[in-house]
Each structure stands twice: as C-alpha cells, then as structure tokens.
Amino acid sequence: MRQPVGPAAGDRPWLFLRGAPAVRAFVLVVVPALLLPAGSCISRQQSYIDILIALYVKSLKRRLIASRPSAQAAGGKTMHRHRAGPIAALAAALLLSLGAQGATLARATLTVTDLEASLAFYRDLLGFRVAARMDYDTPALRRMFRIPPGATPTLVLLDGEGQPRALGLVAADGLAVDREANRSHAPALVVNIDAIAEVDRRLRAAGTPVVVPPTPLKAFDGRVMGTEAMYLDPDGVRIVLFDVAGGSATEPEPQSKE
C-alpha cells in the first residue's frame, strides 16, 4: 500500500503555508502587524519580508522537485496546484500592514535665536508640551543647522495632542536665523487647535504679528469647515492655525466634480 507523501522535514515548521487561506492571512498579515506596529524600524520590517519570501521559495522548490517523479509517471503532464494569486494578495496586504512602502513625518525641527521666547510661543500660547530638553551636540546636527564653532546646541522636543515629539527647537549661542527668509521663502507650519478665538486672544495680547486674522475655513465646494488664521513666530516663521468644525484634525479634501 502506497504511503501518503508528507512534507519534508525542513518544511514542518512552516505548515501554515499549506493551511486554509484564512489561517495563512492571519499568520502572515495580522501577526506581523501586531509585532511590528507603525513606526517600527524599517530594517526589521524588511528583514521579516525577506525571511518570509525565502521560506516560501524554499518550500515551493521542494514541492516542485518532489512532484517530478509522479509527473513523469503520468506521461510528463504536471498539474500545478500552487497558484500565485493568493500569495501575491497576502504579500501585498503584508506590505501595507507593515508600512514598508510609505513615509511618515517624524518631526518638524526649527532653528531659533531665542529659545525661551520660542518656548513661550509654542508651549504657553499654542499649547505644546515639553517632552525633552537636552544639550545635543553631534557632527550631523552641527552640519544640518550650521551651529557656530564652540557653541553647544540645545534641542527641545515638544509633544502635540496625540503626537509625541511633533516639534523640535534647536538653539545655540551665535546661531543666526534669517527672519526675512522665513517670512518670504520658508514654508508654513500648520497646527490644528481647538478654540481658535481664545488662542487668537492670547497671541494678540503677547504682541504676536497677525498675518491673516481668524477667517472662515472653506472646503473646495464652498462649505465652511471651521476657522483658519496665520501668525508669525518669534523668528518670523509662518504659523497657520486650523480650528476645524466637528473635531476633525485634517485639512478638507478636494471635492469630486462628478
């Protein structure tokens, strides 16, 4: 009596690759998504993907080699039972779950001339919270922010609402900031807030330059989504404030013309 041919010994740890599609999807997609959450190291994500692909290719090669004798006995006709469609779908879902092809904004970092004045603006007036403050002197930071020789740079990291270390401030003795360049060429920093009327009152009382007073924020179809305004921080960086109606913290999306 012919004995059923089981998986090779080397394949046994990976029997889930032969299981039901739901089982494979859970093991290959849900488990990695839990183990490697958003923001985890990209190298870890890529290593996991490389190992998974190598294991599947190894298992597939062994199955193809094992099927050759039976294929020759059947007159050279080979029945390909392993389809690539489900595996491709799982691989695509895996990549999406790990975020391996995307990018996220880790932090906006500004050079400032007066650290205490900038802290008073971002912390006391806008509501950011200080997460860390340190003397942070590295060759890379010196090159990126043009720290003067002999000066020790200070880095302050600020938390936003639900956004840890969303903003960084770098200051050092003798560090020059071109206010005119900030006002005319630099991009704006957009901040979502609540109660823009109260924030506007605090900013005006502190003497903050107002570029655009609180104005209705309109969607592309003309609907009023909330209120927006623009100010200048102590170094002339443009700060746009959004107070979106309904508690949404995103910019209104373009509306379809269909």
VENVEN-V125678 format. One record per helix or strand of 3 or more residues. SS is the DSSP state (H for helix, E for strand). FROM is the first residue (numbers start at 1). TO is the last residue. If there is no record, write none. Layout:
ss=SS from=FROM to=TO
ss=SS from=FROM to=TO
//
This chain:
ss=H from=9 to=18
ss=H from=21 to=35
ss=H from=42 to=73
ss=H from=84 to=98
ss=E from=108 to=111
ss=H from=115 to=125
ss=E from=129 to=135
ss=H from=139 to=145
ss=E from=154 to=160
ss=E from=163 to=171
ss=H from=179 to=184
ss=E from=189 to=192
ss=H from=196 to=205
ss=E from=210 to=218
ss=E from=224 to=232
ss=E from=238 to=244
ss=H from=245 to=247
//
